[in-house]
Each structure stands twice: as C-alpha cells, then as structure tokens.
Amino acid sequence: MSYKTKSASKATVKKDWILVNAEDQVLGRLASKVAKLLRGKYKPDFTPHVDGGDYVIIINAEKVKLTGKKLSDKKYFRHTGYPGGQVIDTPEVLFGRKPTAVVEKAVKGMLPKNRLGREMFRNLYVYAGPDHPHEAQKPKEINLNDIK
C-alpha cells in the first residue's frame, strides 16, 4: 500500500475566525499560542510554506498580565530615523499610549521573519476592549488554556 502525503495549497486551505479573550492571560504564553494559530500548526494539514492559519481576534488586550518586573524593566527599542533618534519604551509606557501594541509585538516576534510571516501577521486583529467589529464573521471563542 502506498500513501500520498497531502500538501495544502492556498486554494485548499480552510480558514476559520477565532476569538481569544486576553484577560488575565500571561503575555508570552498568549503570544506563542496565538502565533501557532496564525501559522496553522494545530491543523492536520499543516504545510510550512503556505499561509494555512486562521484569522485571530484578540479582545481585552489591555488586561494582559506580565510576570515579574517586566512591566517596568522590559525594553522596546525603535529608531526615528534621525541621528540620535533611538527611543526606548517600557510596556508601562506603551500600554498608556497604545495598549494593543504590546500584544502585537509579542505575537509578531514569534512568527517567521519573512514574506510569509508578514502575510500571517495581517490575519491578526487586536482590540483593547471587549468589543470588536467582526461579528459578521461569526468567530469561534476558544479558551487558550485548553489547547496545548
């Protein structure tokens, strides 16, 4: 008997909408599980070179937890493009300015650093509060603690 390995393609992939509540979730564990959902690693027909992941909506991003002293000690670096324009932010400052940015940075850092990773990141929607404009897509709410 001979079995063929099934390889998913962009035409055969079925993408679902998933809703994740980030309230009282630890940031790193949330980000790693969401990155796996965006990549499609939980699907039986996972193919590394195809965007086979789901669309993920994260609500209550402002209520995510950081353990230890990460809220004040962790640093995010960026550069304005001008000489001497290095800007260092902490999650505390970033939560005040744009609460969704901390979750987005954590998830983006766990995706592949190539064209495919950038395409997968576009399937992520993060909202600070409990409301989101994607009710028409009928997202399935999942508990991240139930998936491994």
C-alpha positions as CSV (number, residue, x, y, z in Angstrom):
1,M,0.0,0.0,0.0
2,S,1.2,3.5,-0.8
3,Y,0.0,6.7,0.8
4,K,0.5,10.1,-0.6
5,T,1.4,13.0,1.7
6,K,-1.2,15.7,1.4
7,S,0.3,19.2,0.9
8,A,-2.1,22.1,1.5
9,S,-2.2,24.9,-1.0
10,K,-3.7,28.4,-0.9
11,A,-6.8,27.1,-2.7
12,T,-7.4,24.1,-0.4
13,V,-6.8,25.8,2.9
14,K,-9.9,26.4,5.0
15,K,-9.5,29.5,7.3
16,D,-11.7,30.0,10.4
17,W,-12.2,33.0,12.6
18,I,-11.1,32.5,16.2
19,L,-11.9,34.9,19.1
20,V,-9.4,34.9,22.1
21,N,-10.0,36.7,25.3
22,A,-6.7,38.0,26.7
23,E,-8.0,39.0,30.1
24,D,-5.7,37.7,32.9
25,Q,-3.5,35.7,30.3
26,V,0.3,35.8,30.6
27,L,1.6,37.7,27.6
28,G,4.3,35.2,26.4
29,R,2.1,32.2,26.7
30,L,-0.8,34.0,24.9
31,A,1.5,35.2,22.1
32,S,3.0,31.7,21.5
33,K,-0.4,30.0,21.2
34,V,-1.8,32.8,19.0
35,A,1.3,32.5,16.7
36,K,0.6,28.8,16.4
37,L,-3.0,29.5,15.4
38,L,-1.9,32.1,12.9
39,R,0.6,29.6,11.4
40,G,-1.9,26.8,11.3
41,K,0.2,24.4,13.3
42,Y,-2.8,22.9,15.1
43,K,-4.3,21.8,11.8
44,P,-3.7,18.2,10.5
45,D,-2.8,19.5,7.0
46,F,-0.1,22.0,8.2
47,T,2.2,23.0,5.4
48,P,5.2,25.2,6.4
49,H,5.3,27.2,3.1
50,V,1.6,28.0,2.9
51,D,-0.4,30.5,4.9
52,G,-2.8,28.0,6.3
53,G,-3.6,29.6,9.7
54,D,-6.8,31.1,11.0
55,Y,-7.9,34.7,11.4
56,V,-7.4,35.5,15.1
57,I,-9.2,38.3,17.0
58,I,-7.8,39.2,20.4
59,I,-10.0,41.2,22.8
60,N,-9.2,42.8,26.2
61,A,-5.5,43.3,25.2
62,E,-5.1,46.0,27.8
63,K,-5.9,43.4,30.6
64,V,-3.0,41.1,29.7
65,K,-0.5,40.2,32.5
66,L,3.2,40.5,32.6
67,T,5.0,38.4,35.2
68,G,7.8,39.6,37.5
69,K,9.2,43.1,36.9
70,K,8.7,43.0,33.2
71,L,6.2,45.9,33.3
72,S,9.0,48.3,34.3
73,D,12.2,46.5,33.3
74,K,11.4,45.2,29.8
75,K,12.5,47.5,27.0
76,Y,11.3,48.0,23.4
77,F,13.7,49.7,21.1
78,R,12.9,51.7,18.0
79,H,14.6,54.4,15.9
80,T,13.1,57.6,14.5
81,G,15.5,57.7,11.5
82,Y,17.2,60.9,12.7
83,P,20.7,61.0,14.2
84,G,20.5,60.2,17.9
85,G,16.9,59.1,17.4
86,Q,16.9,55.9,19.4
87,V,13.7,55.7,21.6
88,I,13.4,53.2,24.4
89,D,9.9,52.4,25.8
90,T,8.8,50.1,28.5
91,P,5.5,48.1,28.4
92,E,4.1,50.5,31.1
93,V,4.6,53.5,28.7
94,L,3.4,51.5,25.7
95,F,0.2,50.4,27.5
96,G,-0.5,54.1,28.2
97,R,0.0,55.2,24.5
98,K,-1.3,52.2,22.6
99,P,-2.5,49.1,24.6
100,T,-2.6,46.8,21.7
101,A,1.0,47.3,20.7
102,V,2.4,45.1,23.4
103,V,0.4,42.1,22.3
104,E,1.1,42.8,18.6
105,K,4.9,43.0,19.2
106,A,4.9,39.8,21.2
107,V,3.0,37.8,18.5
108,K,4.9,39.3,15.6
109,G,8.2,38.3,17.3
110,M,7.0,34.6,17.3
111,L,6.1,34.5,13.6
112,P,8.6,33.7,10.8
113,K,10.8,36.7,9.7
114,N,10.0,36.6,6.0
115,R,7.2,37.4,3.5
116,L,5.0,34.6,4.8
117,G,5.3,35.8,8.4
118,R,4.2,39.3,7.3
119,E,1.3,37.8,5.5
120,M,0.3,35.8,8.6
121,F,0.5,38.8,10.8
122,R,-2.1,40.6,8.7
123,N,-4.6,37.9,9.9
124,L,-4.3,39.2,13.5
125,Y,-6.8,41.7,14.9
126,V,-6.1,43.1,18.4
127,Y,-8.6,45.3,20.3
128,A,-8.0,46.9,23.7
129,G,-11.6,46.5,25.0
130,P,-14.2,43.7,24.8
131,D,-15.8,45.0,21.6
132,H,-14.8,44.1,18.0
133,P,-16.3,44.8,14.6
134,H,-16.1,41.2,13.3
135,E,-19.5,39.8,14.5
136,A,-20.5,39.1,10.9
137,Q,-17.7,36.5,10.5
138,K,-19.1,34.5,13.5
139,P,-15.8,33.9,15.3
140,K,-15.5,30.8,17.5
141,E,-14.4,31.7,21.0
142,I,-11.7,29.4,22.3
143,N,-10.0,29.1,25.7
144,L,-6.2,29.1,25.2
145,N,-5.7,27.1,28.4
146,D,-7.4,24.1,26.8
147,I,-5.1,23.9,23.8
148,K,-1.5,22.6,24.2
